[in-house]
Every structure is written in structure tokens, then in C-alpha cells.
Amino acid sequence: RAAVAAGRLATGLRVELGAAPGAAPGAAGEHAAEARQLAQLVADADVLPAPDVDRRADALAARAWPGAPAAALWLANWQQRTGRCADARPRFGAIVARWPDTPAAIGALRGAARCALDAHAWSEAEGLAARLPVAAAADRIVQADLANAAARGRLRDRLGLAAGLVIAAVVGGLGLALARATRGQPLRARLRPPLEALYLAPVVGVLLAVARVATPASAPAIALIALGGLTLTTLSGATLAARRAAGHPVRARGLVQAAACALAVVALVFIALTRTDLIDQLMATLRTGPE
């Protein structure tokens, strides 16, 4: 994939520099060395140390040659793709300021908008998307996609806040119910885990160990859901056990607590999927299948 990208970049540089495909960049090939260095850097970037990639790309962007904007834009995009948006965002801004009204500036605006989306800066992403040209249909599609992504992100943040409040309310309610149910009991009895927790805890441990090895990308989400579920199970089970031991009826309360825990688990799953950026992958899998 890197070799293909390097080949495409080299061809694009030849066109940008005024040479025919297959010819050396520039009318007399005066920038062939820079073009080769950039194409080689693109091919090797994913196996080189990041500081070396930054240094070499910055050197190419600082030279006086027509491929400098392409080198600067490629570096910023590479940093964004590898999770270094904090480094990429000022580079995108510098490209727009240094080479305004150029294809590189348009690409930098798109990259900056993607970084803003990654940082959950929805208003900034919408502002950057609004600055993109919309003369062609493809440009309008790109702008609409970025604006829609910002709107989805803002909605998910609001839903995430509501989900957090639901979890806090359920956990707080269960904790208060447990405190009332165990009032007056000795500390040892209060700390005794319920049967549900004794059963679920080793299952959660195995699940976390397997997830960490087999699916590291989804392991944080699995851990959040599993540990949150274990917490809810422990609080609910301990409350029912304490009430049962005190001779109080538990059937109706058990149904209420089960419904509350189910609601909290739904909220927990939503937070886990959105905070680990898995929700889009899940939706794509549901639409197109696991293949």
C-alpha cells in the first residue's frame, strides 16, 4: 500500500511540476532529487521513527521547489492518520497561511477538519468545513460529510452526557438501597459479596484476558462494559441478599432493580462504544456484514 501511495504521489508531482508521466520533474529534471526523496519517504514512513519522518518531510517542505506544499501536506496528513493530531493541526494551519488558494490549502482545510472531529471540537470542524470550496459536486459531498460528522459527534456527546447521568443515578440509587438494607449489620456481613458477583467475577476476568490478547482495539470498551456490569451486579445482588436475610419481600424490588440495571448497561455500552470510537465500526458491520 505504501509503494502504491508513493507511486501515485510521484506521478502527481510530475504533473504538478509540469513534466509528462515517466519524465523527471521539472522541465529539465531539476527537482527530480526532491521528488524521489519524497516518494521514498512516503513508502518508508510507517517503518521509520516518527522524528525522522518529521525531520525529512520538514526539510523537503522548507526547500524552494514546487513540491514543497505536497511534502508539507503529506506530513500533516500522516501525523493525523497516526494519531498525532496535536502535531498535525498547527501544520495544517501553516499550509493554509503559506500557500493560500492552492490545492494544498484545500487539503489542509480538510485535514484540519478531520483533526477537529477527532478532538471533538465540533464547532471548529464545522467552521473549517464551511471554508472549503463547493464549486464541484465532489467538493459539496466532502463538505456535507464533514458537517454531518460534526453534527453526529455533537449529538453523541449529548447522548453520552445523558447516559452518564443514567449510570450515576442507577449506581447511586443501588448504593443508597444497599446502605439502607445493611444498616445495623456487622462490617463483615456488609462486605460479603453476593452469589451473583462470585459467579460473574471469574467470567469477567477471563473475558478481559482474552480481549486484551485477541482484540486489543476493542479491549477498552469490553473492559468498561464488563467491569461496569460487575459493579451493577454486585450492588444489586448485595441489596437483594440483605433484604432477603432481613425477611423483606424482594420480588418486586428485584424486577425494579433488574430494569434499572438493564437501562444502565445500555447507557454503559453506548459510552464504551463512543468513547473508544467503535460505534462507527459497529454500524458499518451491521450495514455490510462482518466481511
Contacts in CASP RR format, 6 or more apart in sequence:
PFRMAT RR
TARGET T0000
AUTHOR 0000-0000-0000
METHOD contacts of the structure
MODEL  1
RAAVAAGRLATGLRVELGAAPGAAPGAAGEHAAEARQLAQLVADADVLPA
PDVDRRADALAARAWPGAPAAALWLANWQQRTGRCADARPRFGAIVARWP
DTPAAIGALRGAARCALDAHAWSEAEGLAARLPVAAAADRIVQADLANAA
ARGRLRDRLGLAAGLVIAAVVGGLGLALARATRGQPLRARLRPPLEALYL
APVVGVLLAVARVATPASAPAIALIALGGLTLTTLSGATLAARRAAGHPV
RARGLVQAAACALAVVALVFIALTRTDLIDQLMATLRTGPE
2 42 0 8 1.000
2 43 0 8 1.000
2 44 0 8 1.000
2 45 0 8 1.000
2 46 0 8 1.000
3 43 0 8 1.000
5 42 0 8 1.000
5 43 0 8 1.000
6 39 0 8 1.000
6 40 0 8 1.000
6 42 0 8 1.000
6 43 0 8 1.000
7 39 0 8 1.000
9 38 0 8 1.000
9 39 0 8 1.000
9 42 0 8 1.000
9 70 0 8 1.000
9 74 0 8 1.000
10 35 0 8 1.000
10 36 0 8 1.000
10 38 0 8 1.000
10 39 0 8 1.000
11 21 0 8 1.000
11 22 0 8 1.000
12 70 0 8 1.000
13 25 0 8 1.000
13 35 0 8 1.000
13 38 0 8 1.000
13 39 0 8 1.000
13 66 0 8 1.000
13 67 0 8 1.000
13 70 0 8 1.000
14 20 0 8 1.000
14 21 0 8 1.000
14 22 0 8 1.000
14 23 0 8 1.000
14 24 0 8 1.000
14 25 0 8 1.000
14 26 0 8 1.000
14 35 0 8 1.000
15 21 0 8 1.000
16 66 0 8 1.000
16 67 0 8 1.000
16 70 0 8 1.000
17 25 0 8 1.000
17 26 0 8 1.000
17 31 0 8 1.000
17 35 0 8 1.000
17 66 0 8 1.000
17 67 0 8 1.000
18 25 0 8 1.000
18 26 0 8 1.000
18 27 0 8 1.000
19 25 0 8 1.000
19 26 0 8 1.000
19 27 0 8 1.000
19 29 0 8 1.000
23 29 0 8 1.000
24 32 0 8 1.000
24 35 0 8 1.000
25 31 0 8 1.000
25 32 0 8 1.000
25 34 0 8 1.000
25 35 0 8 1.000
25 66 0 8 1.000
26 32 0 8 1.000
26 66 0 8 1.000
31 65 0 8 1.000
31 66 0 8 1.000
31 67 0 8 1.000
34 60 0 8 1.000
34 63 0 8 1.000
34 65 0 8 1.000
34 67 0 8 1.000
35 67 0 8 1.000
37 56 0 8 1.000
37 60 0 8 1.000
38 57 0 8 1.000
38 60 0 8 1.000
38 67 0 8 1.000
38 70 0 8 1.000
38 71 0 8 1.000
38 74 0 8 1.000
41 48 0 8 1.000
41 53 0 8 1.000
41 56 0 8 1.000
41 57 0 8 1.000
41 60 0 8 1.000
42 74 0 8 1.000
45 53 0 8 1.000
45 78 0 8 1.000
50 82 0 8 1.000
50 84 0 8 1.000
53 75 0 8 1.000
53 78 0 8 1.000
54 75 0 8 1.000
54 79 0 8 1.000
54 87 0 8 1.000
57 71 0 8 1.000
57 72 0 8 1.000
57 74 0 8 1.000
57 75 0 8 1.000
57 78 0 8 1.000
58 75 0 8 1.000
60 67 0 8 1.000
60 68 0 8 1.000
60 71 0 8 1.000
61 68 0 8 1.000
61 69 0 8 1.000
61 71 0 8 1.000
61 72 0 8 1.000
61 75 0 8 1.000
62 68 0 8 1.000
69 95 0 8 1.000
69 98 0 8 1.000
69 99 0 8 1.000
69 102 0 8 1.000
69 103 0 8 1.000
69 104 0 8 1.000
70 104 0 8 1.000
72 91 0 8 1.000
72 94 0 8 1.000
72 95 0 8 1.000
72 98 0 8 1.000
72 99 0 8 1.000
72 104 0 8 1.000
73 95 0 8 1.000
73 104 0 8 1.000
73 107 0 8 1.000
73 108 0 8 1.000
75 91 0 8 1.000
76 88 0 8 1.000
76 91 0 8 1.000
76 92 0 8 1.000
76 95 0 8 1.000
76 108 0 8 1.000
76 111 0 8 1.000
77 88 0 8 1.000
77 111 0 8 1.000
79 85 0 8 1.000
79 87 0 8 1.000
79 88 0 8 1.000
79 91 0 8 1.000
80 88 0 8 1.000
80 111 0 8 1.000
80 114 0 8 1.000
80 115 0 8 1.000
80 118 0 8 1.000
83 118 0 8 1.000
85 115 0 8 1.000
85 118 0 8 1.000
85 119 0 8 1.000
88 111 0 8 1.000
88 115 0 8 1.000
89 112 0 8 1.000
89 115 0 8 1.000
89 116 0 8 1.000
89 119 0 8 1.000
91 108 0 8 1.000
92 108 0 8 1.000
92 109 0 8 1.000
92 111 0 8 1.000
92 112 0 8 1.000
92 115 0 8 1.000
93 108 0 8 1.000
93 112 0 8 1.000
95 104 0 8 1.000
95 105 0 8 1.000
95 107 0 8 1.000
95 108 0 8 1.000
96 105 0 8 1.000
96 108 0 8 1.000
96 109 0 8 1.000
96 112 0 8 1.000
99 105 0 8 1.000
106 132 0 8 1.000
106 133 0 8 1.000
109 128 0 8 1.000
109 129 0 8 1.000
109 131 0 8 1.000
109 132 0 8 1.000
110 132 0 8 1.000
110 142 0 8 1.000
110 146 0 8 1.000
112 128 0 8 1.000
113 125 0 8 1.000
113 127 0 8 1.000
113 128 0 8 1.000
113 129 0 8 1.000
113 132 0 8 1.000
113 146 0 8 1.000
114 125 0 8 1.000
114 146 0 8 1.000
116 122 0 8 1.000
116 124 0 8 1.000
116 125 0 8 1.000
116 128 0 8 1.000
116 150 0 8 1.000
117 125 0 8 1.000
117 146 0 8 1.000
117 149 0 8 1.000
117 150 0 8 1.000
117 153 0 8 1.000
120 153 0 8 1.000
120 157 0 8 1.000
122 150 0 8 1.000
122 151 0 8 1.000
122 153 0 8 1.000
122 154 0 8 1.000
122 157 0 8 1.000
123 150 0 8 1.000
125 146 0 8 1.000
125 149 0 8 1.000
125 150 0 8 1.000
126 146 0 8 1.000
126 147 0 8 1.000
126 150 0 8 1.000
128 146 0 8 1.000
129 143 0 8 1.000
129 146 0 8 1.000
129 147 0 8 1.000
129 150 0 8 1.000
130 143 0 8 1.000
130 147 0 8 1.000
132 139 0 8 1.000
132 142 0 8 1.000
132 143 0 8 1.000
132 146 0 8 1.000
133 139 0 8 1.000
134 140 0 8 1.000
134 143 0 8 1.000
156 274 0 8 1.000
156 279 0 8 1.000
159 270 0 8 1.000
159 274 0 8 1.000
160 267 0 8 1.000
160 270 0 8 1.000
160 271 0 8 1.000
160 274 0 8 1.000
162 267 0 8 1.000
163 266 0 8 1.000
163 267 0 8 1.000
163 268 0 8 1.000
163 270 0 8 1.000
163 271 0 8 1.000
164 267 0 8 1.000
164 271 0 8 1.000
166 263 0 8 1.000
166 264 0 8 1.000
166 267 0 8 1.000
167 264 0 8 1.000
167 267 0 8 1.000
167 268 0 8 1.000
167 271 0 8 1.000
170 232 0 8 1.000
170 260 0 8 1.000
170 261 0 8 1.000
170 263 0 8 1.000
170 264 0 8 1.000
171 231 0 8 1.000
171 232 0 8 1.000
171 235 0 8 1.000
171 264 0 8 1.000
173 260 0 8 1.000
174 232 0 8 1.000
174 235 0 8 1.000
174 236 0 8 1.000
174 239 0 8 1.000
174 257 0 8 1.000
174 260 0 8 1.000
174 261 0 8 1.000
175 235 0 8 1.000
175 239 0 8 1.000
177 239 0 8 1.000
177 257 0 8 1.000
178 235 0 8 1.000
178 238 0 8 1.000
178 239 0 8 1.000
178 242 0 8 1.000
181 238 0 8 1.000
181 239 0 8 1.000
181 242 0 8 1.000
181 243 0 8 1.000
181 246 0 8 1.000
181 248 0 8 1.000
182 189 0 8 1.000
182 190 0 8 1.000
182 238 0 8 1.000
182 242 0 8 1.000
185 242 0 8 1.000
192 238 0 8 1.000
193 201 0 8 1.000
193 234 0 8 1.000
193 238 0 8 1.000
194 233 0 8 1.000
194 234 0 8 1.000
194 237 0 8 1.000
194 238 0 8 1.000
194 240 0 8 1.000
194 241 0 8 1.000
195 237 0 8 1.000
195 241 0 8 1.000
196 233 0 8 1.000
196 234 0 8 1.000
196 236 0 8 1.000
196 237 0 8 1.000
197 230 0 8 1.000
197 233 0 8 1.000
197 234 0 8 1.000
197 237 0 8 1.000
197 238 0 8 1.000
200 229 0 8 1.000
200 230 0 8 1.000
200 233 0 8 1.000
201 230 0 8 1.000
204 226 0 8 1.000
204 227 0 8 1.000
204 230 0 8 1.000
205 226 0 8 1.000
207 222 0 8 1.000
207 226 0 8 1.000
208 219 0 8 1.000
208 222 0 8 1.000
208 223 0 8 1.000
208 226 0 8 1.000
211 218 0 8 1.000
211 219 0 8 1.000
211 222 0 8 1.000
211 223 0 8 1.000
212 219 0 8 1.000
215 222 0 8 1.000
217 278 0 8 1.000
218 276 0 8 1.000
218 278 0 8 1.000
220 272 0 8 1.000
220 276 0 8 1.000
221 272 0 8 1.000
221 273 0 8 1.000
221 275 0 8 1.000
221 276 0 8 1.000
221 278 0 8 1.000
222 272 0 8 1.000
224 268 0 8 1.000
224 271 0 8 1.000
224 272 0 8 1.000
224 275 0 8 1.000
224 276 0 8 1.000
225 265 0 8 1.000
225 268 0 8 1.000
225 269 0 8 1.000
225 272 0 8 1.000
228 268 0 8 1.000
229 261 0 8 1.000
229 265 0 8 1.000
229 268 0 8 1.000
232 261 0 8 1.000
232 264 0 8 1.000
232 265 0 8 1.000
233 261 0 8 1.000
236 254 0 8 1.000
236 257 0 8 1.000
236 258 0 8 1.000
236 261 0 8 1.000
237 257 0 8 1.000
239 253 0 8 1.000
239 257 0 8 1.000
240 250 0 8 1.000
240 253 0 8 1.000
240 254 0 8 1.000
240 257 0 8 1.000
243 249 0 8 1.000
243 250 0 8 1.000
243 253 0 8 1.000
244 250 0 8 1.000
270 279 0 8 1.000
272 278 0 8 1.000
273 279 0 8 1.000
273 282 0 8 1.000
END
